[in-house]
Amino acid sequence: MTAQDINRSLYIFRIVDRVTVTGGSIRSIITALTPTNNGDFILLKDWELLLEMNKIITISGIKKAETSTPPGQIDSVDTEIEKTINKMNACLAELSLPFKIPSCELIAVILPITNNP
């Protein structure tokens, strides 16, 4: 398996409660969205994200790469990021978090490598 075998994007979010006076034990969570072939997204819980990340770090060449290949179309990446943030905001209720006012922050994007000439 090589870096070219990463075939789908991974959008990693940190979810926090904007109300800080509740004193709950959970202050934030990490979750992710990954697109499907039909244009929808799969919501990954923290442990599912860890499994995906573990797969990625075992790929040959990932740790050795000094630089990454820049994405081909920046506009399409920006559009996809905006779409993904909107989807995550819509998914907040699905997570059943103990937060009064949850807020999501995109903290990382892992994009597949494309071999554009």
N, C-alpha and C positions, 0 to 999 in steps of 0.2 A: 504494500500500500504506500502511495506517495502523496505529496501535497496536492497533486492534481485530482486525487480521489475524494477530496472534500467537495461534495456535489450540491450542498444547500447552505444557504446563509443562516447565521445564528445571531439573533438580536438579544442581548443580555440587558436586563433591567434591574434596578434597585427600587423596591417599593417601600415607602416610608409613610408614617402617619404625620400629617401636617399639624395635628393637635398633639402637643407634647406634654400636657399636664395629666394625662391619664395614668401614668406610672406603670403601665403594662411591662411585662418582661420581654416581649417581642418589640424591638424598635424598628427593624427593617427586615426585609426578605430579599432574596435574589431569585429571579425567575427569568425565563427566556421564551421567545417565540421563534419558530422556524417555519418557513413557508412550505406548503405542500405543492404538488404538481397541478392541482386544480385552482390555485390562486388563494386558497384559504391559509390559515396558520394553525400550527399545533402549539399549544401552551405547554411548556416544560416546567415542572416544579423543580425546586432546588436540587433534589437528588437525581432527577432525570438530566438536568443540566450538567451535573458532575459526571454522569456516565458519558455524555456527549463529549465533554472536555477531555476526559480520559482517553476516549477513542482518538481525538485529534492529536494529543501529545505523543501518542504511540506511533503516529504516522512518520515514516522515514523521511528525513529532510526538514521537518518542521523546526526542530531545535537548532539546526545548523544554518537555517536561512538568515542572512544578514539583513536583507530588505525584502519587502513583499512586492508583488506585482501590483501596480496601481490599477484601480478599476477602470474599465474602458469608458463608460458613459457616466460621468459624475451626476448629470441631471437625473438619470434613471435611478441612481443610488439614493439621491436626495428624496425623490418621489417615494421610493420603497421605504425609506426610513420614516417619512411622514405617515405613510399608510400603516406601518408597523406600530408606531407610537399610538395612533388612533385605535388600532385593534387592541393594544395592551390596555388602554384606558377603558375600553368596552369589556375587557376580561376581568377587571378588578373585582366585580361582584362574584364571579365564578371561583375566585381564590378563597372566599370565606375568611377574610382576614379580620383580626380583632381591632382594626383601625377605625377611628371615627371618620377621618377624611384622608383616605389613601391618595398618594401622589406617586407617579412613576417617573423614573429618570433613566434614560438610555445611557448605559455606562460602557458598552462595547458592542462592536459589530464584527463578526467574522464572516468574510465573503469567500466564496469558492474561487479558485483560480481559473481564469478562462484563457485559453490559448489563442488570443487574437493576433493575426499577423501584423 
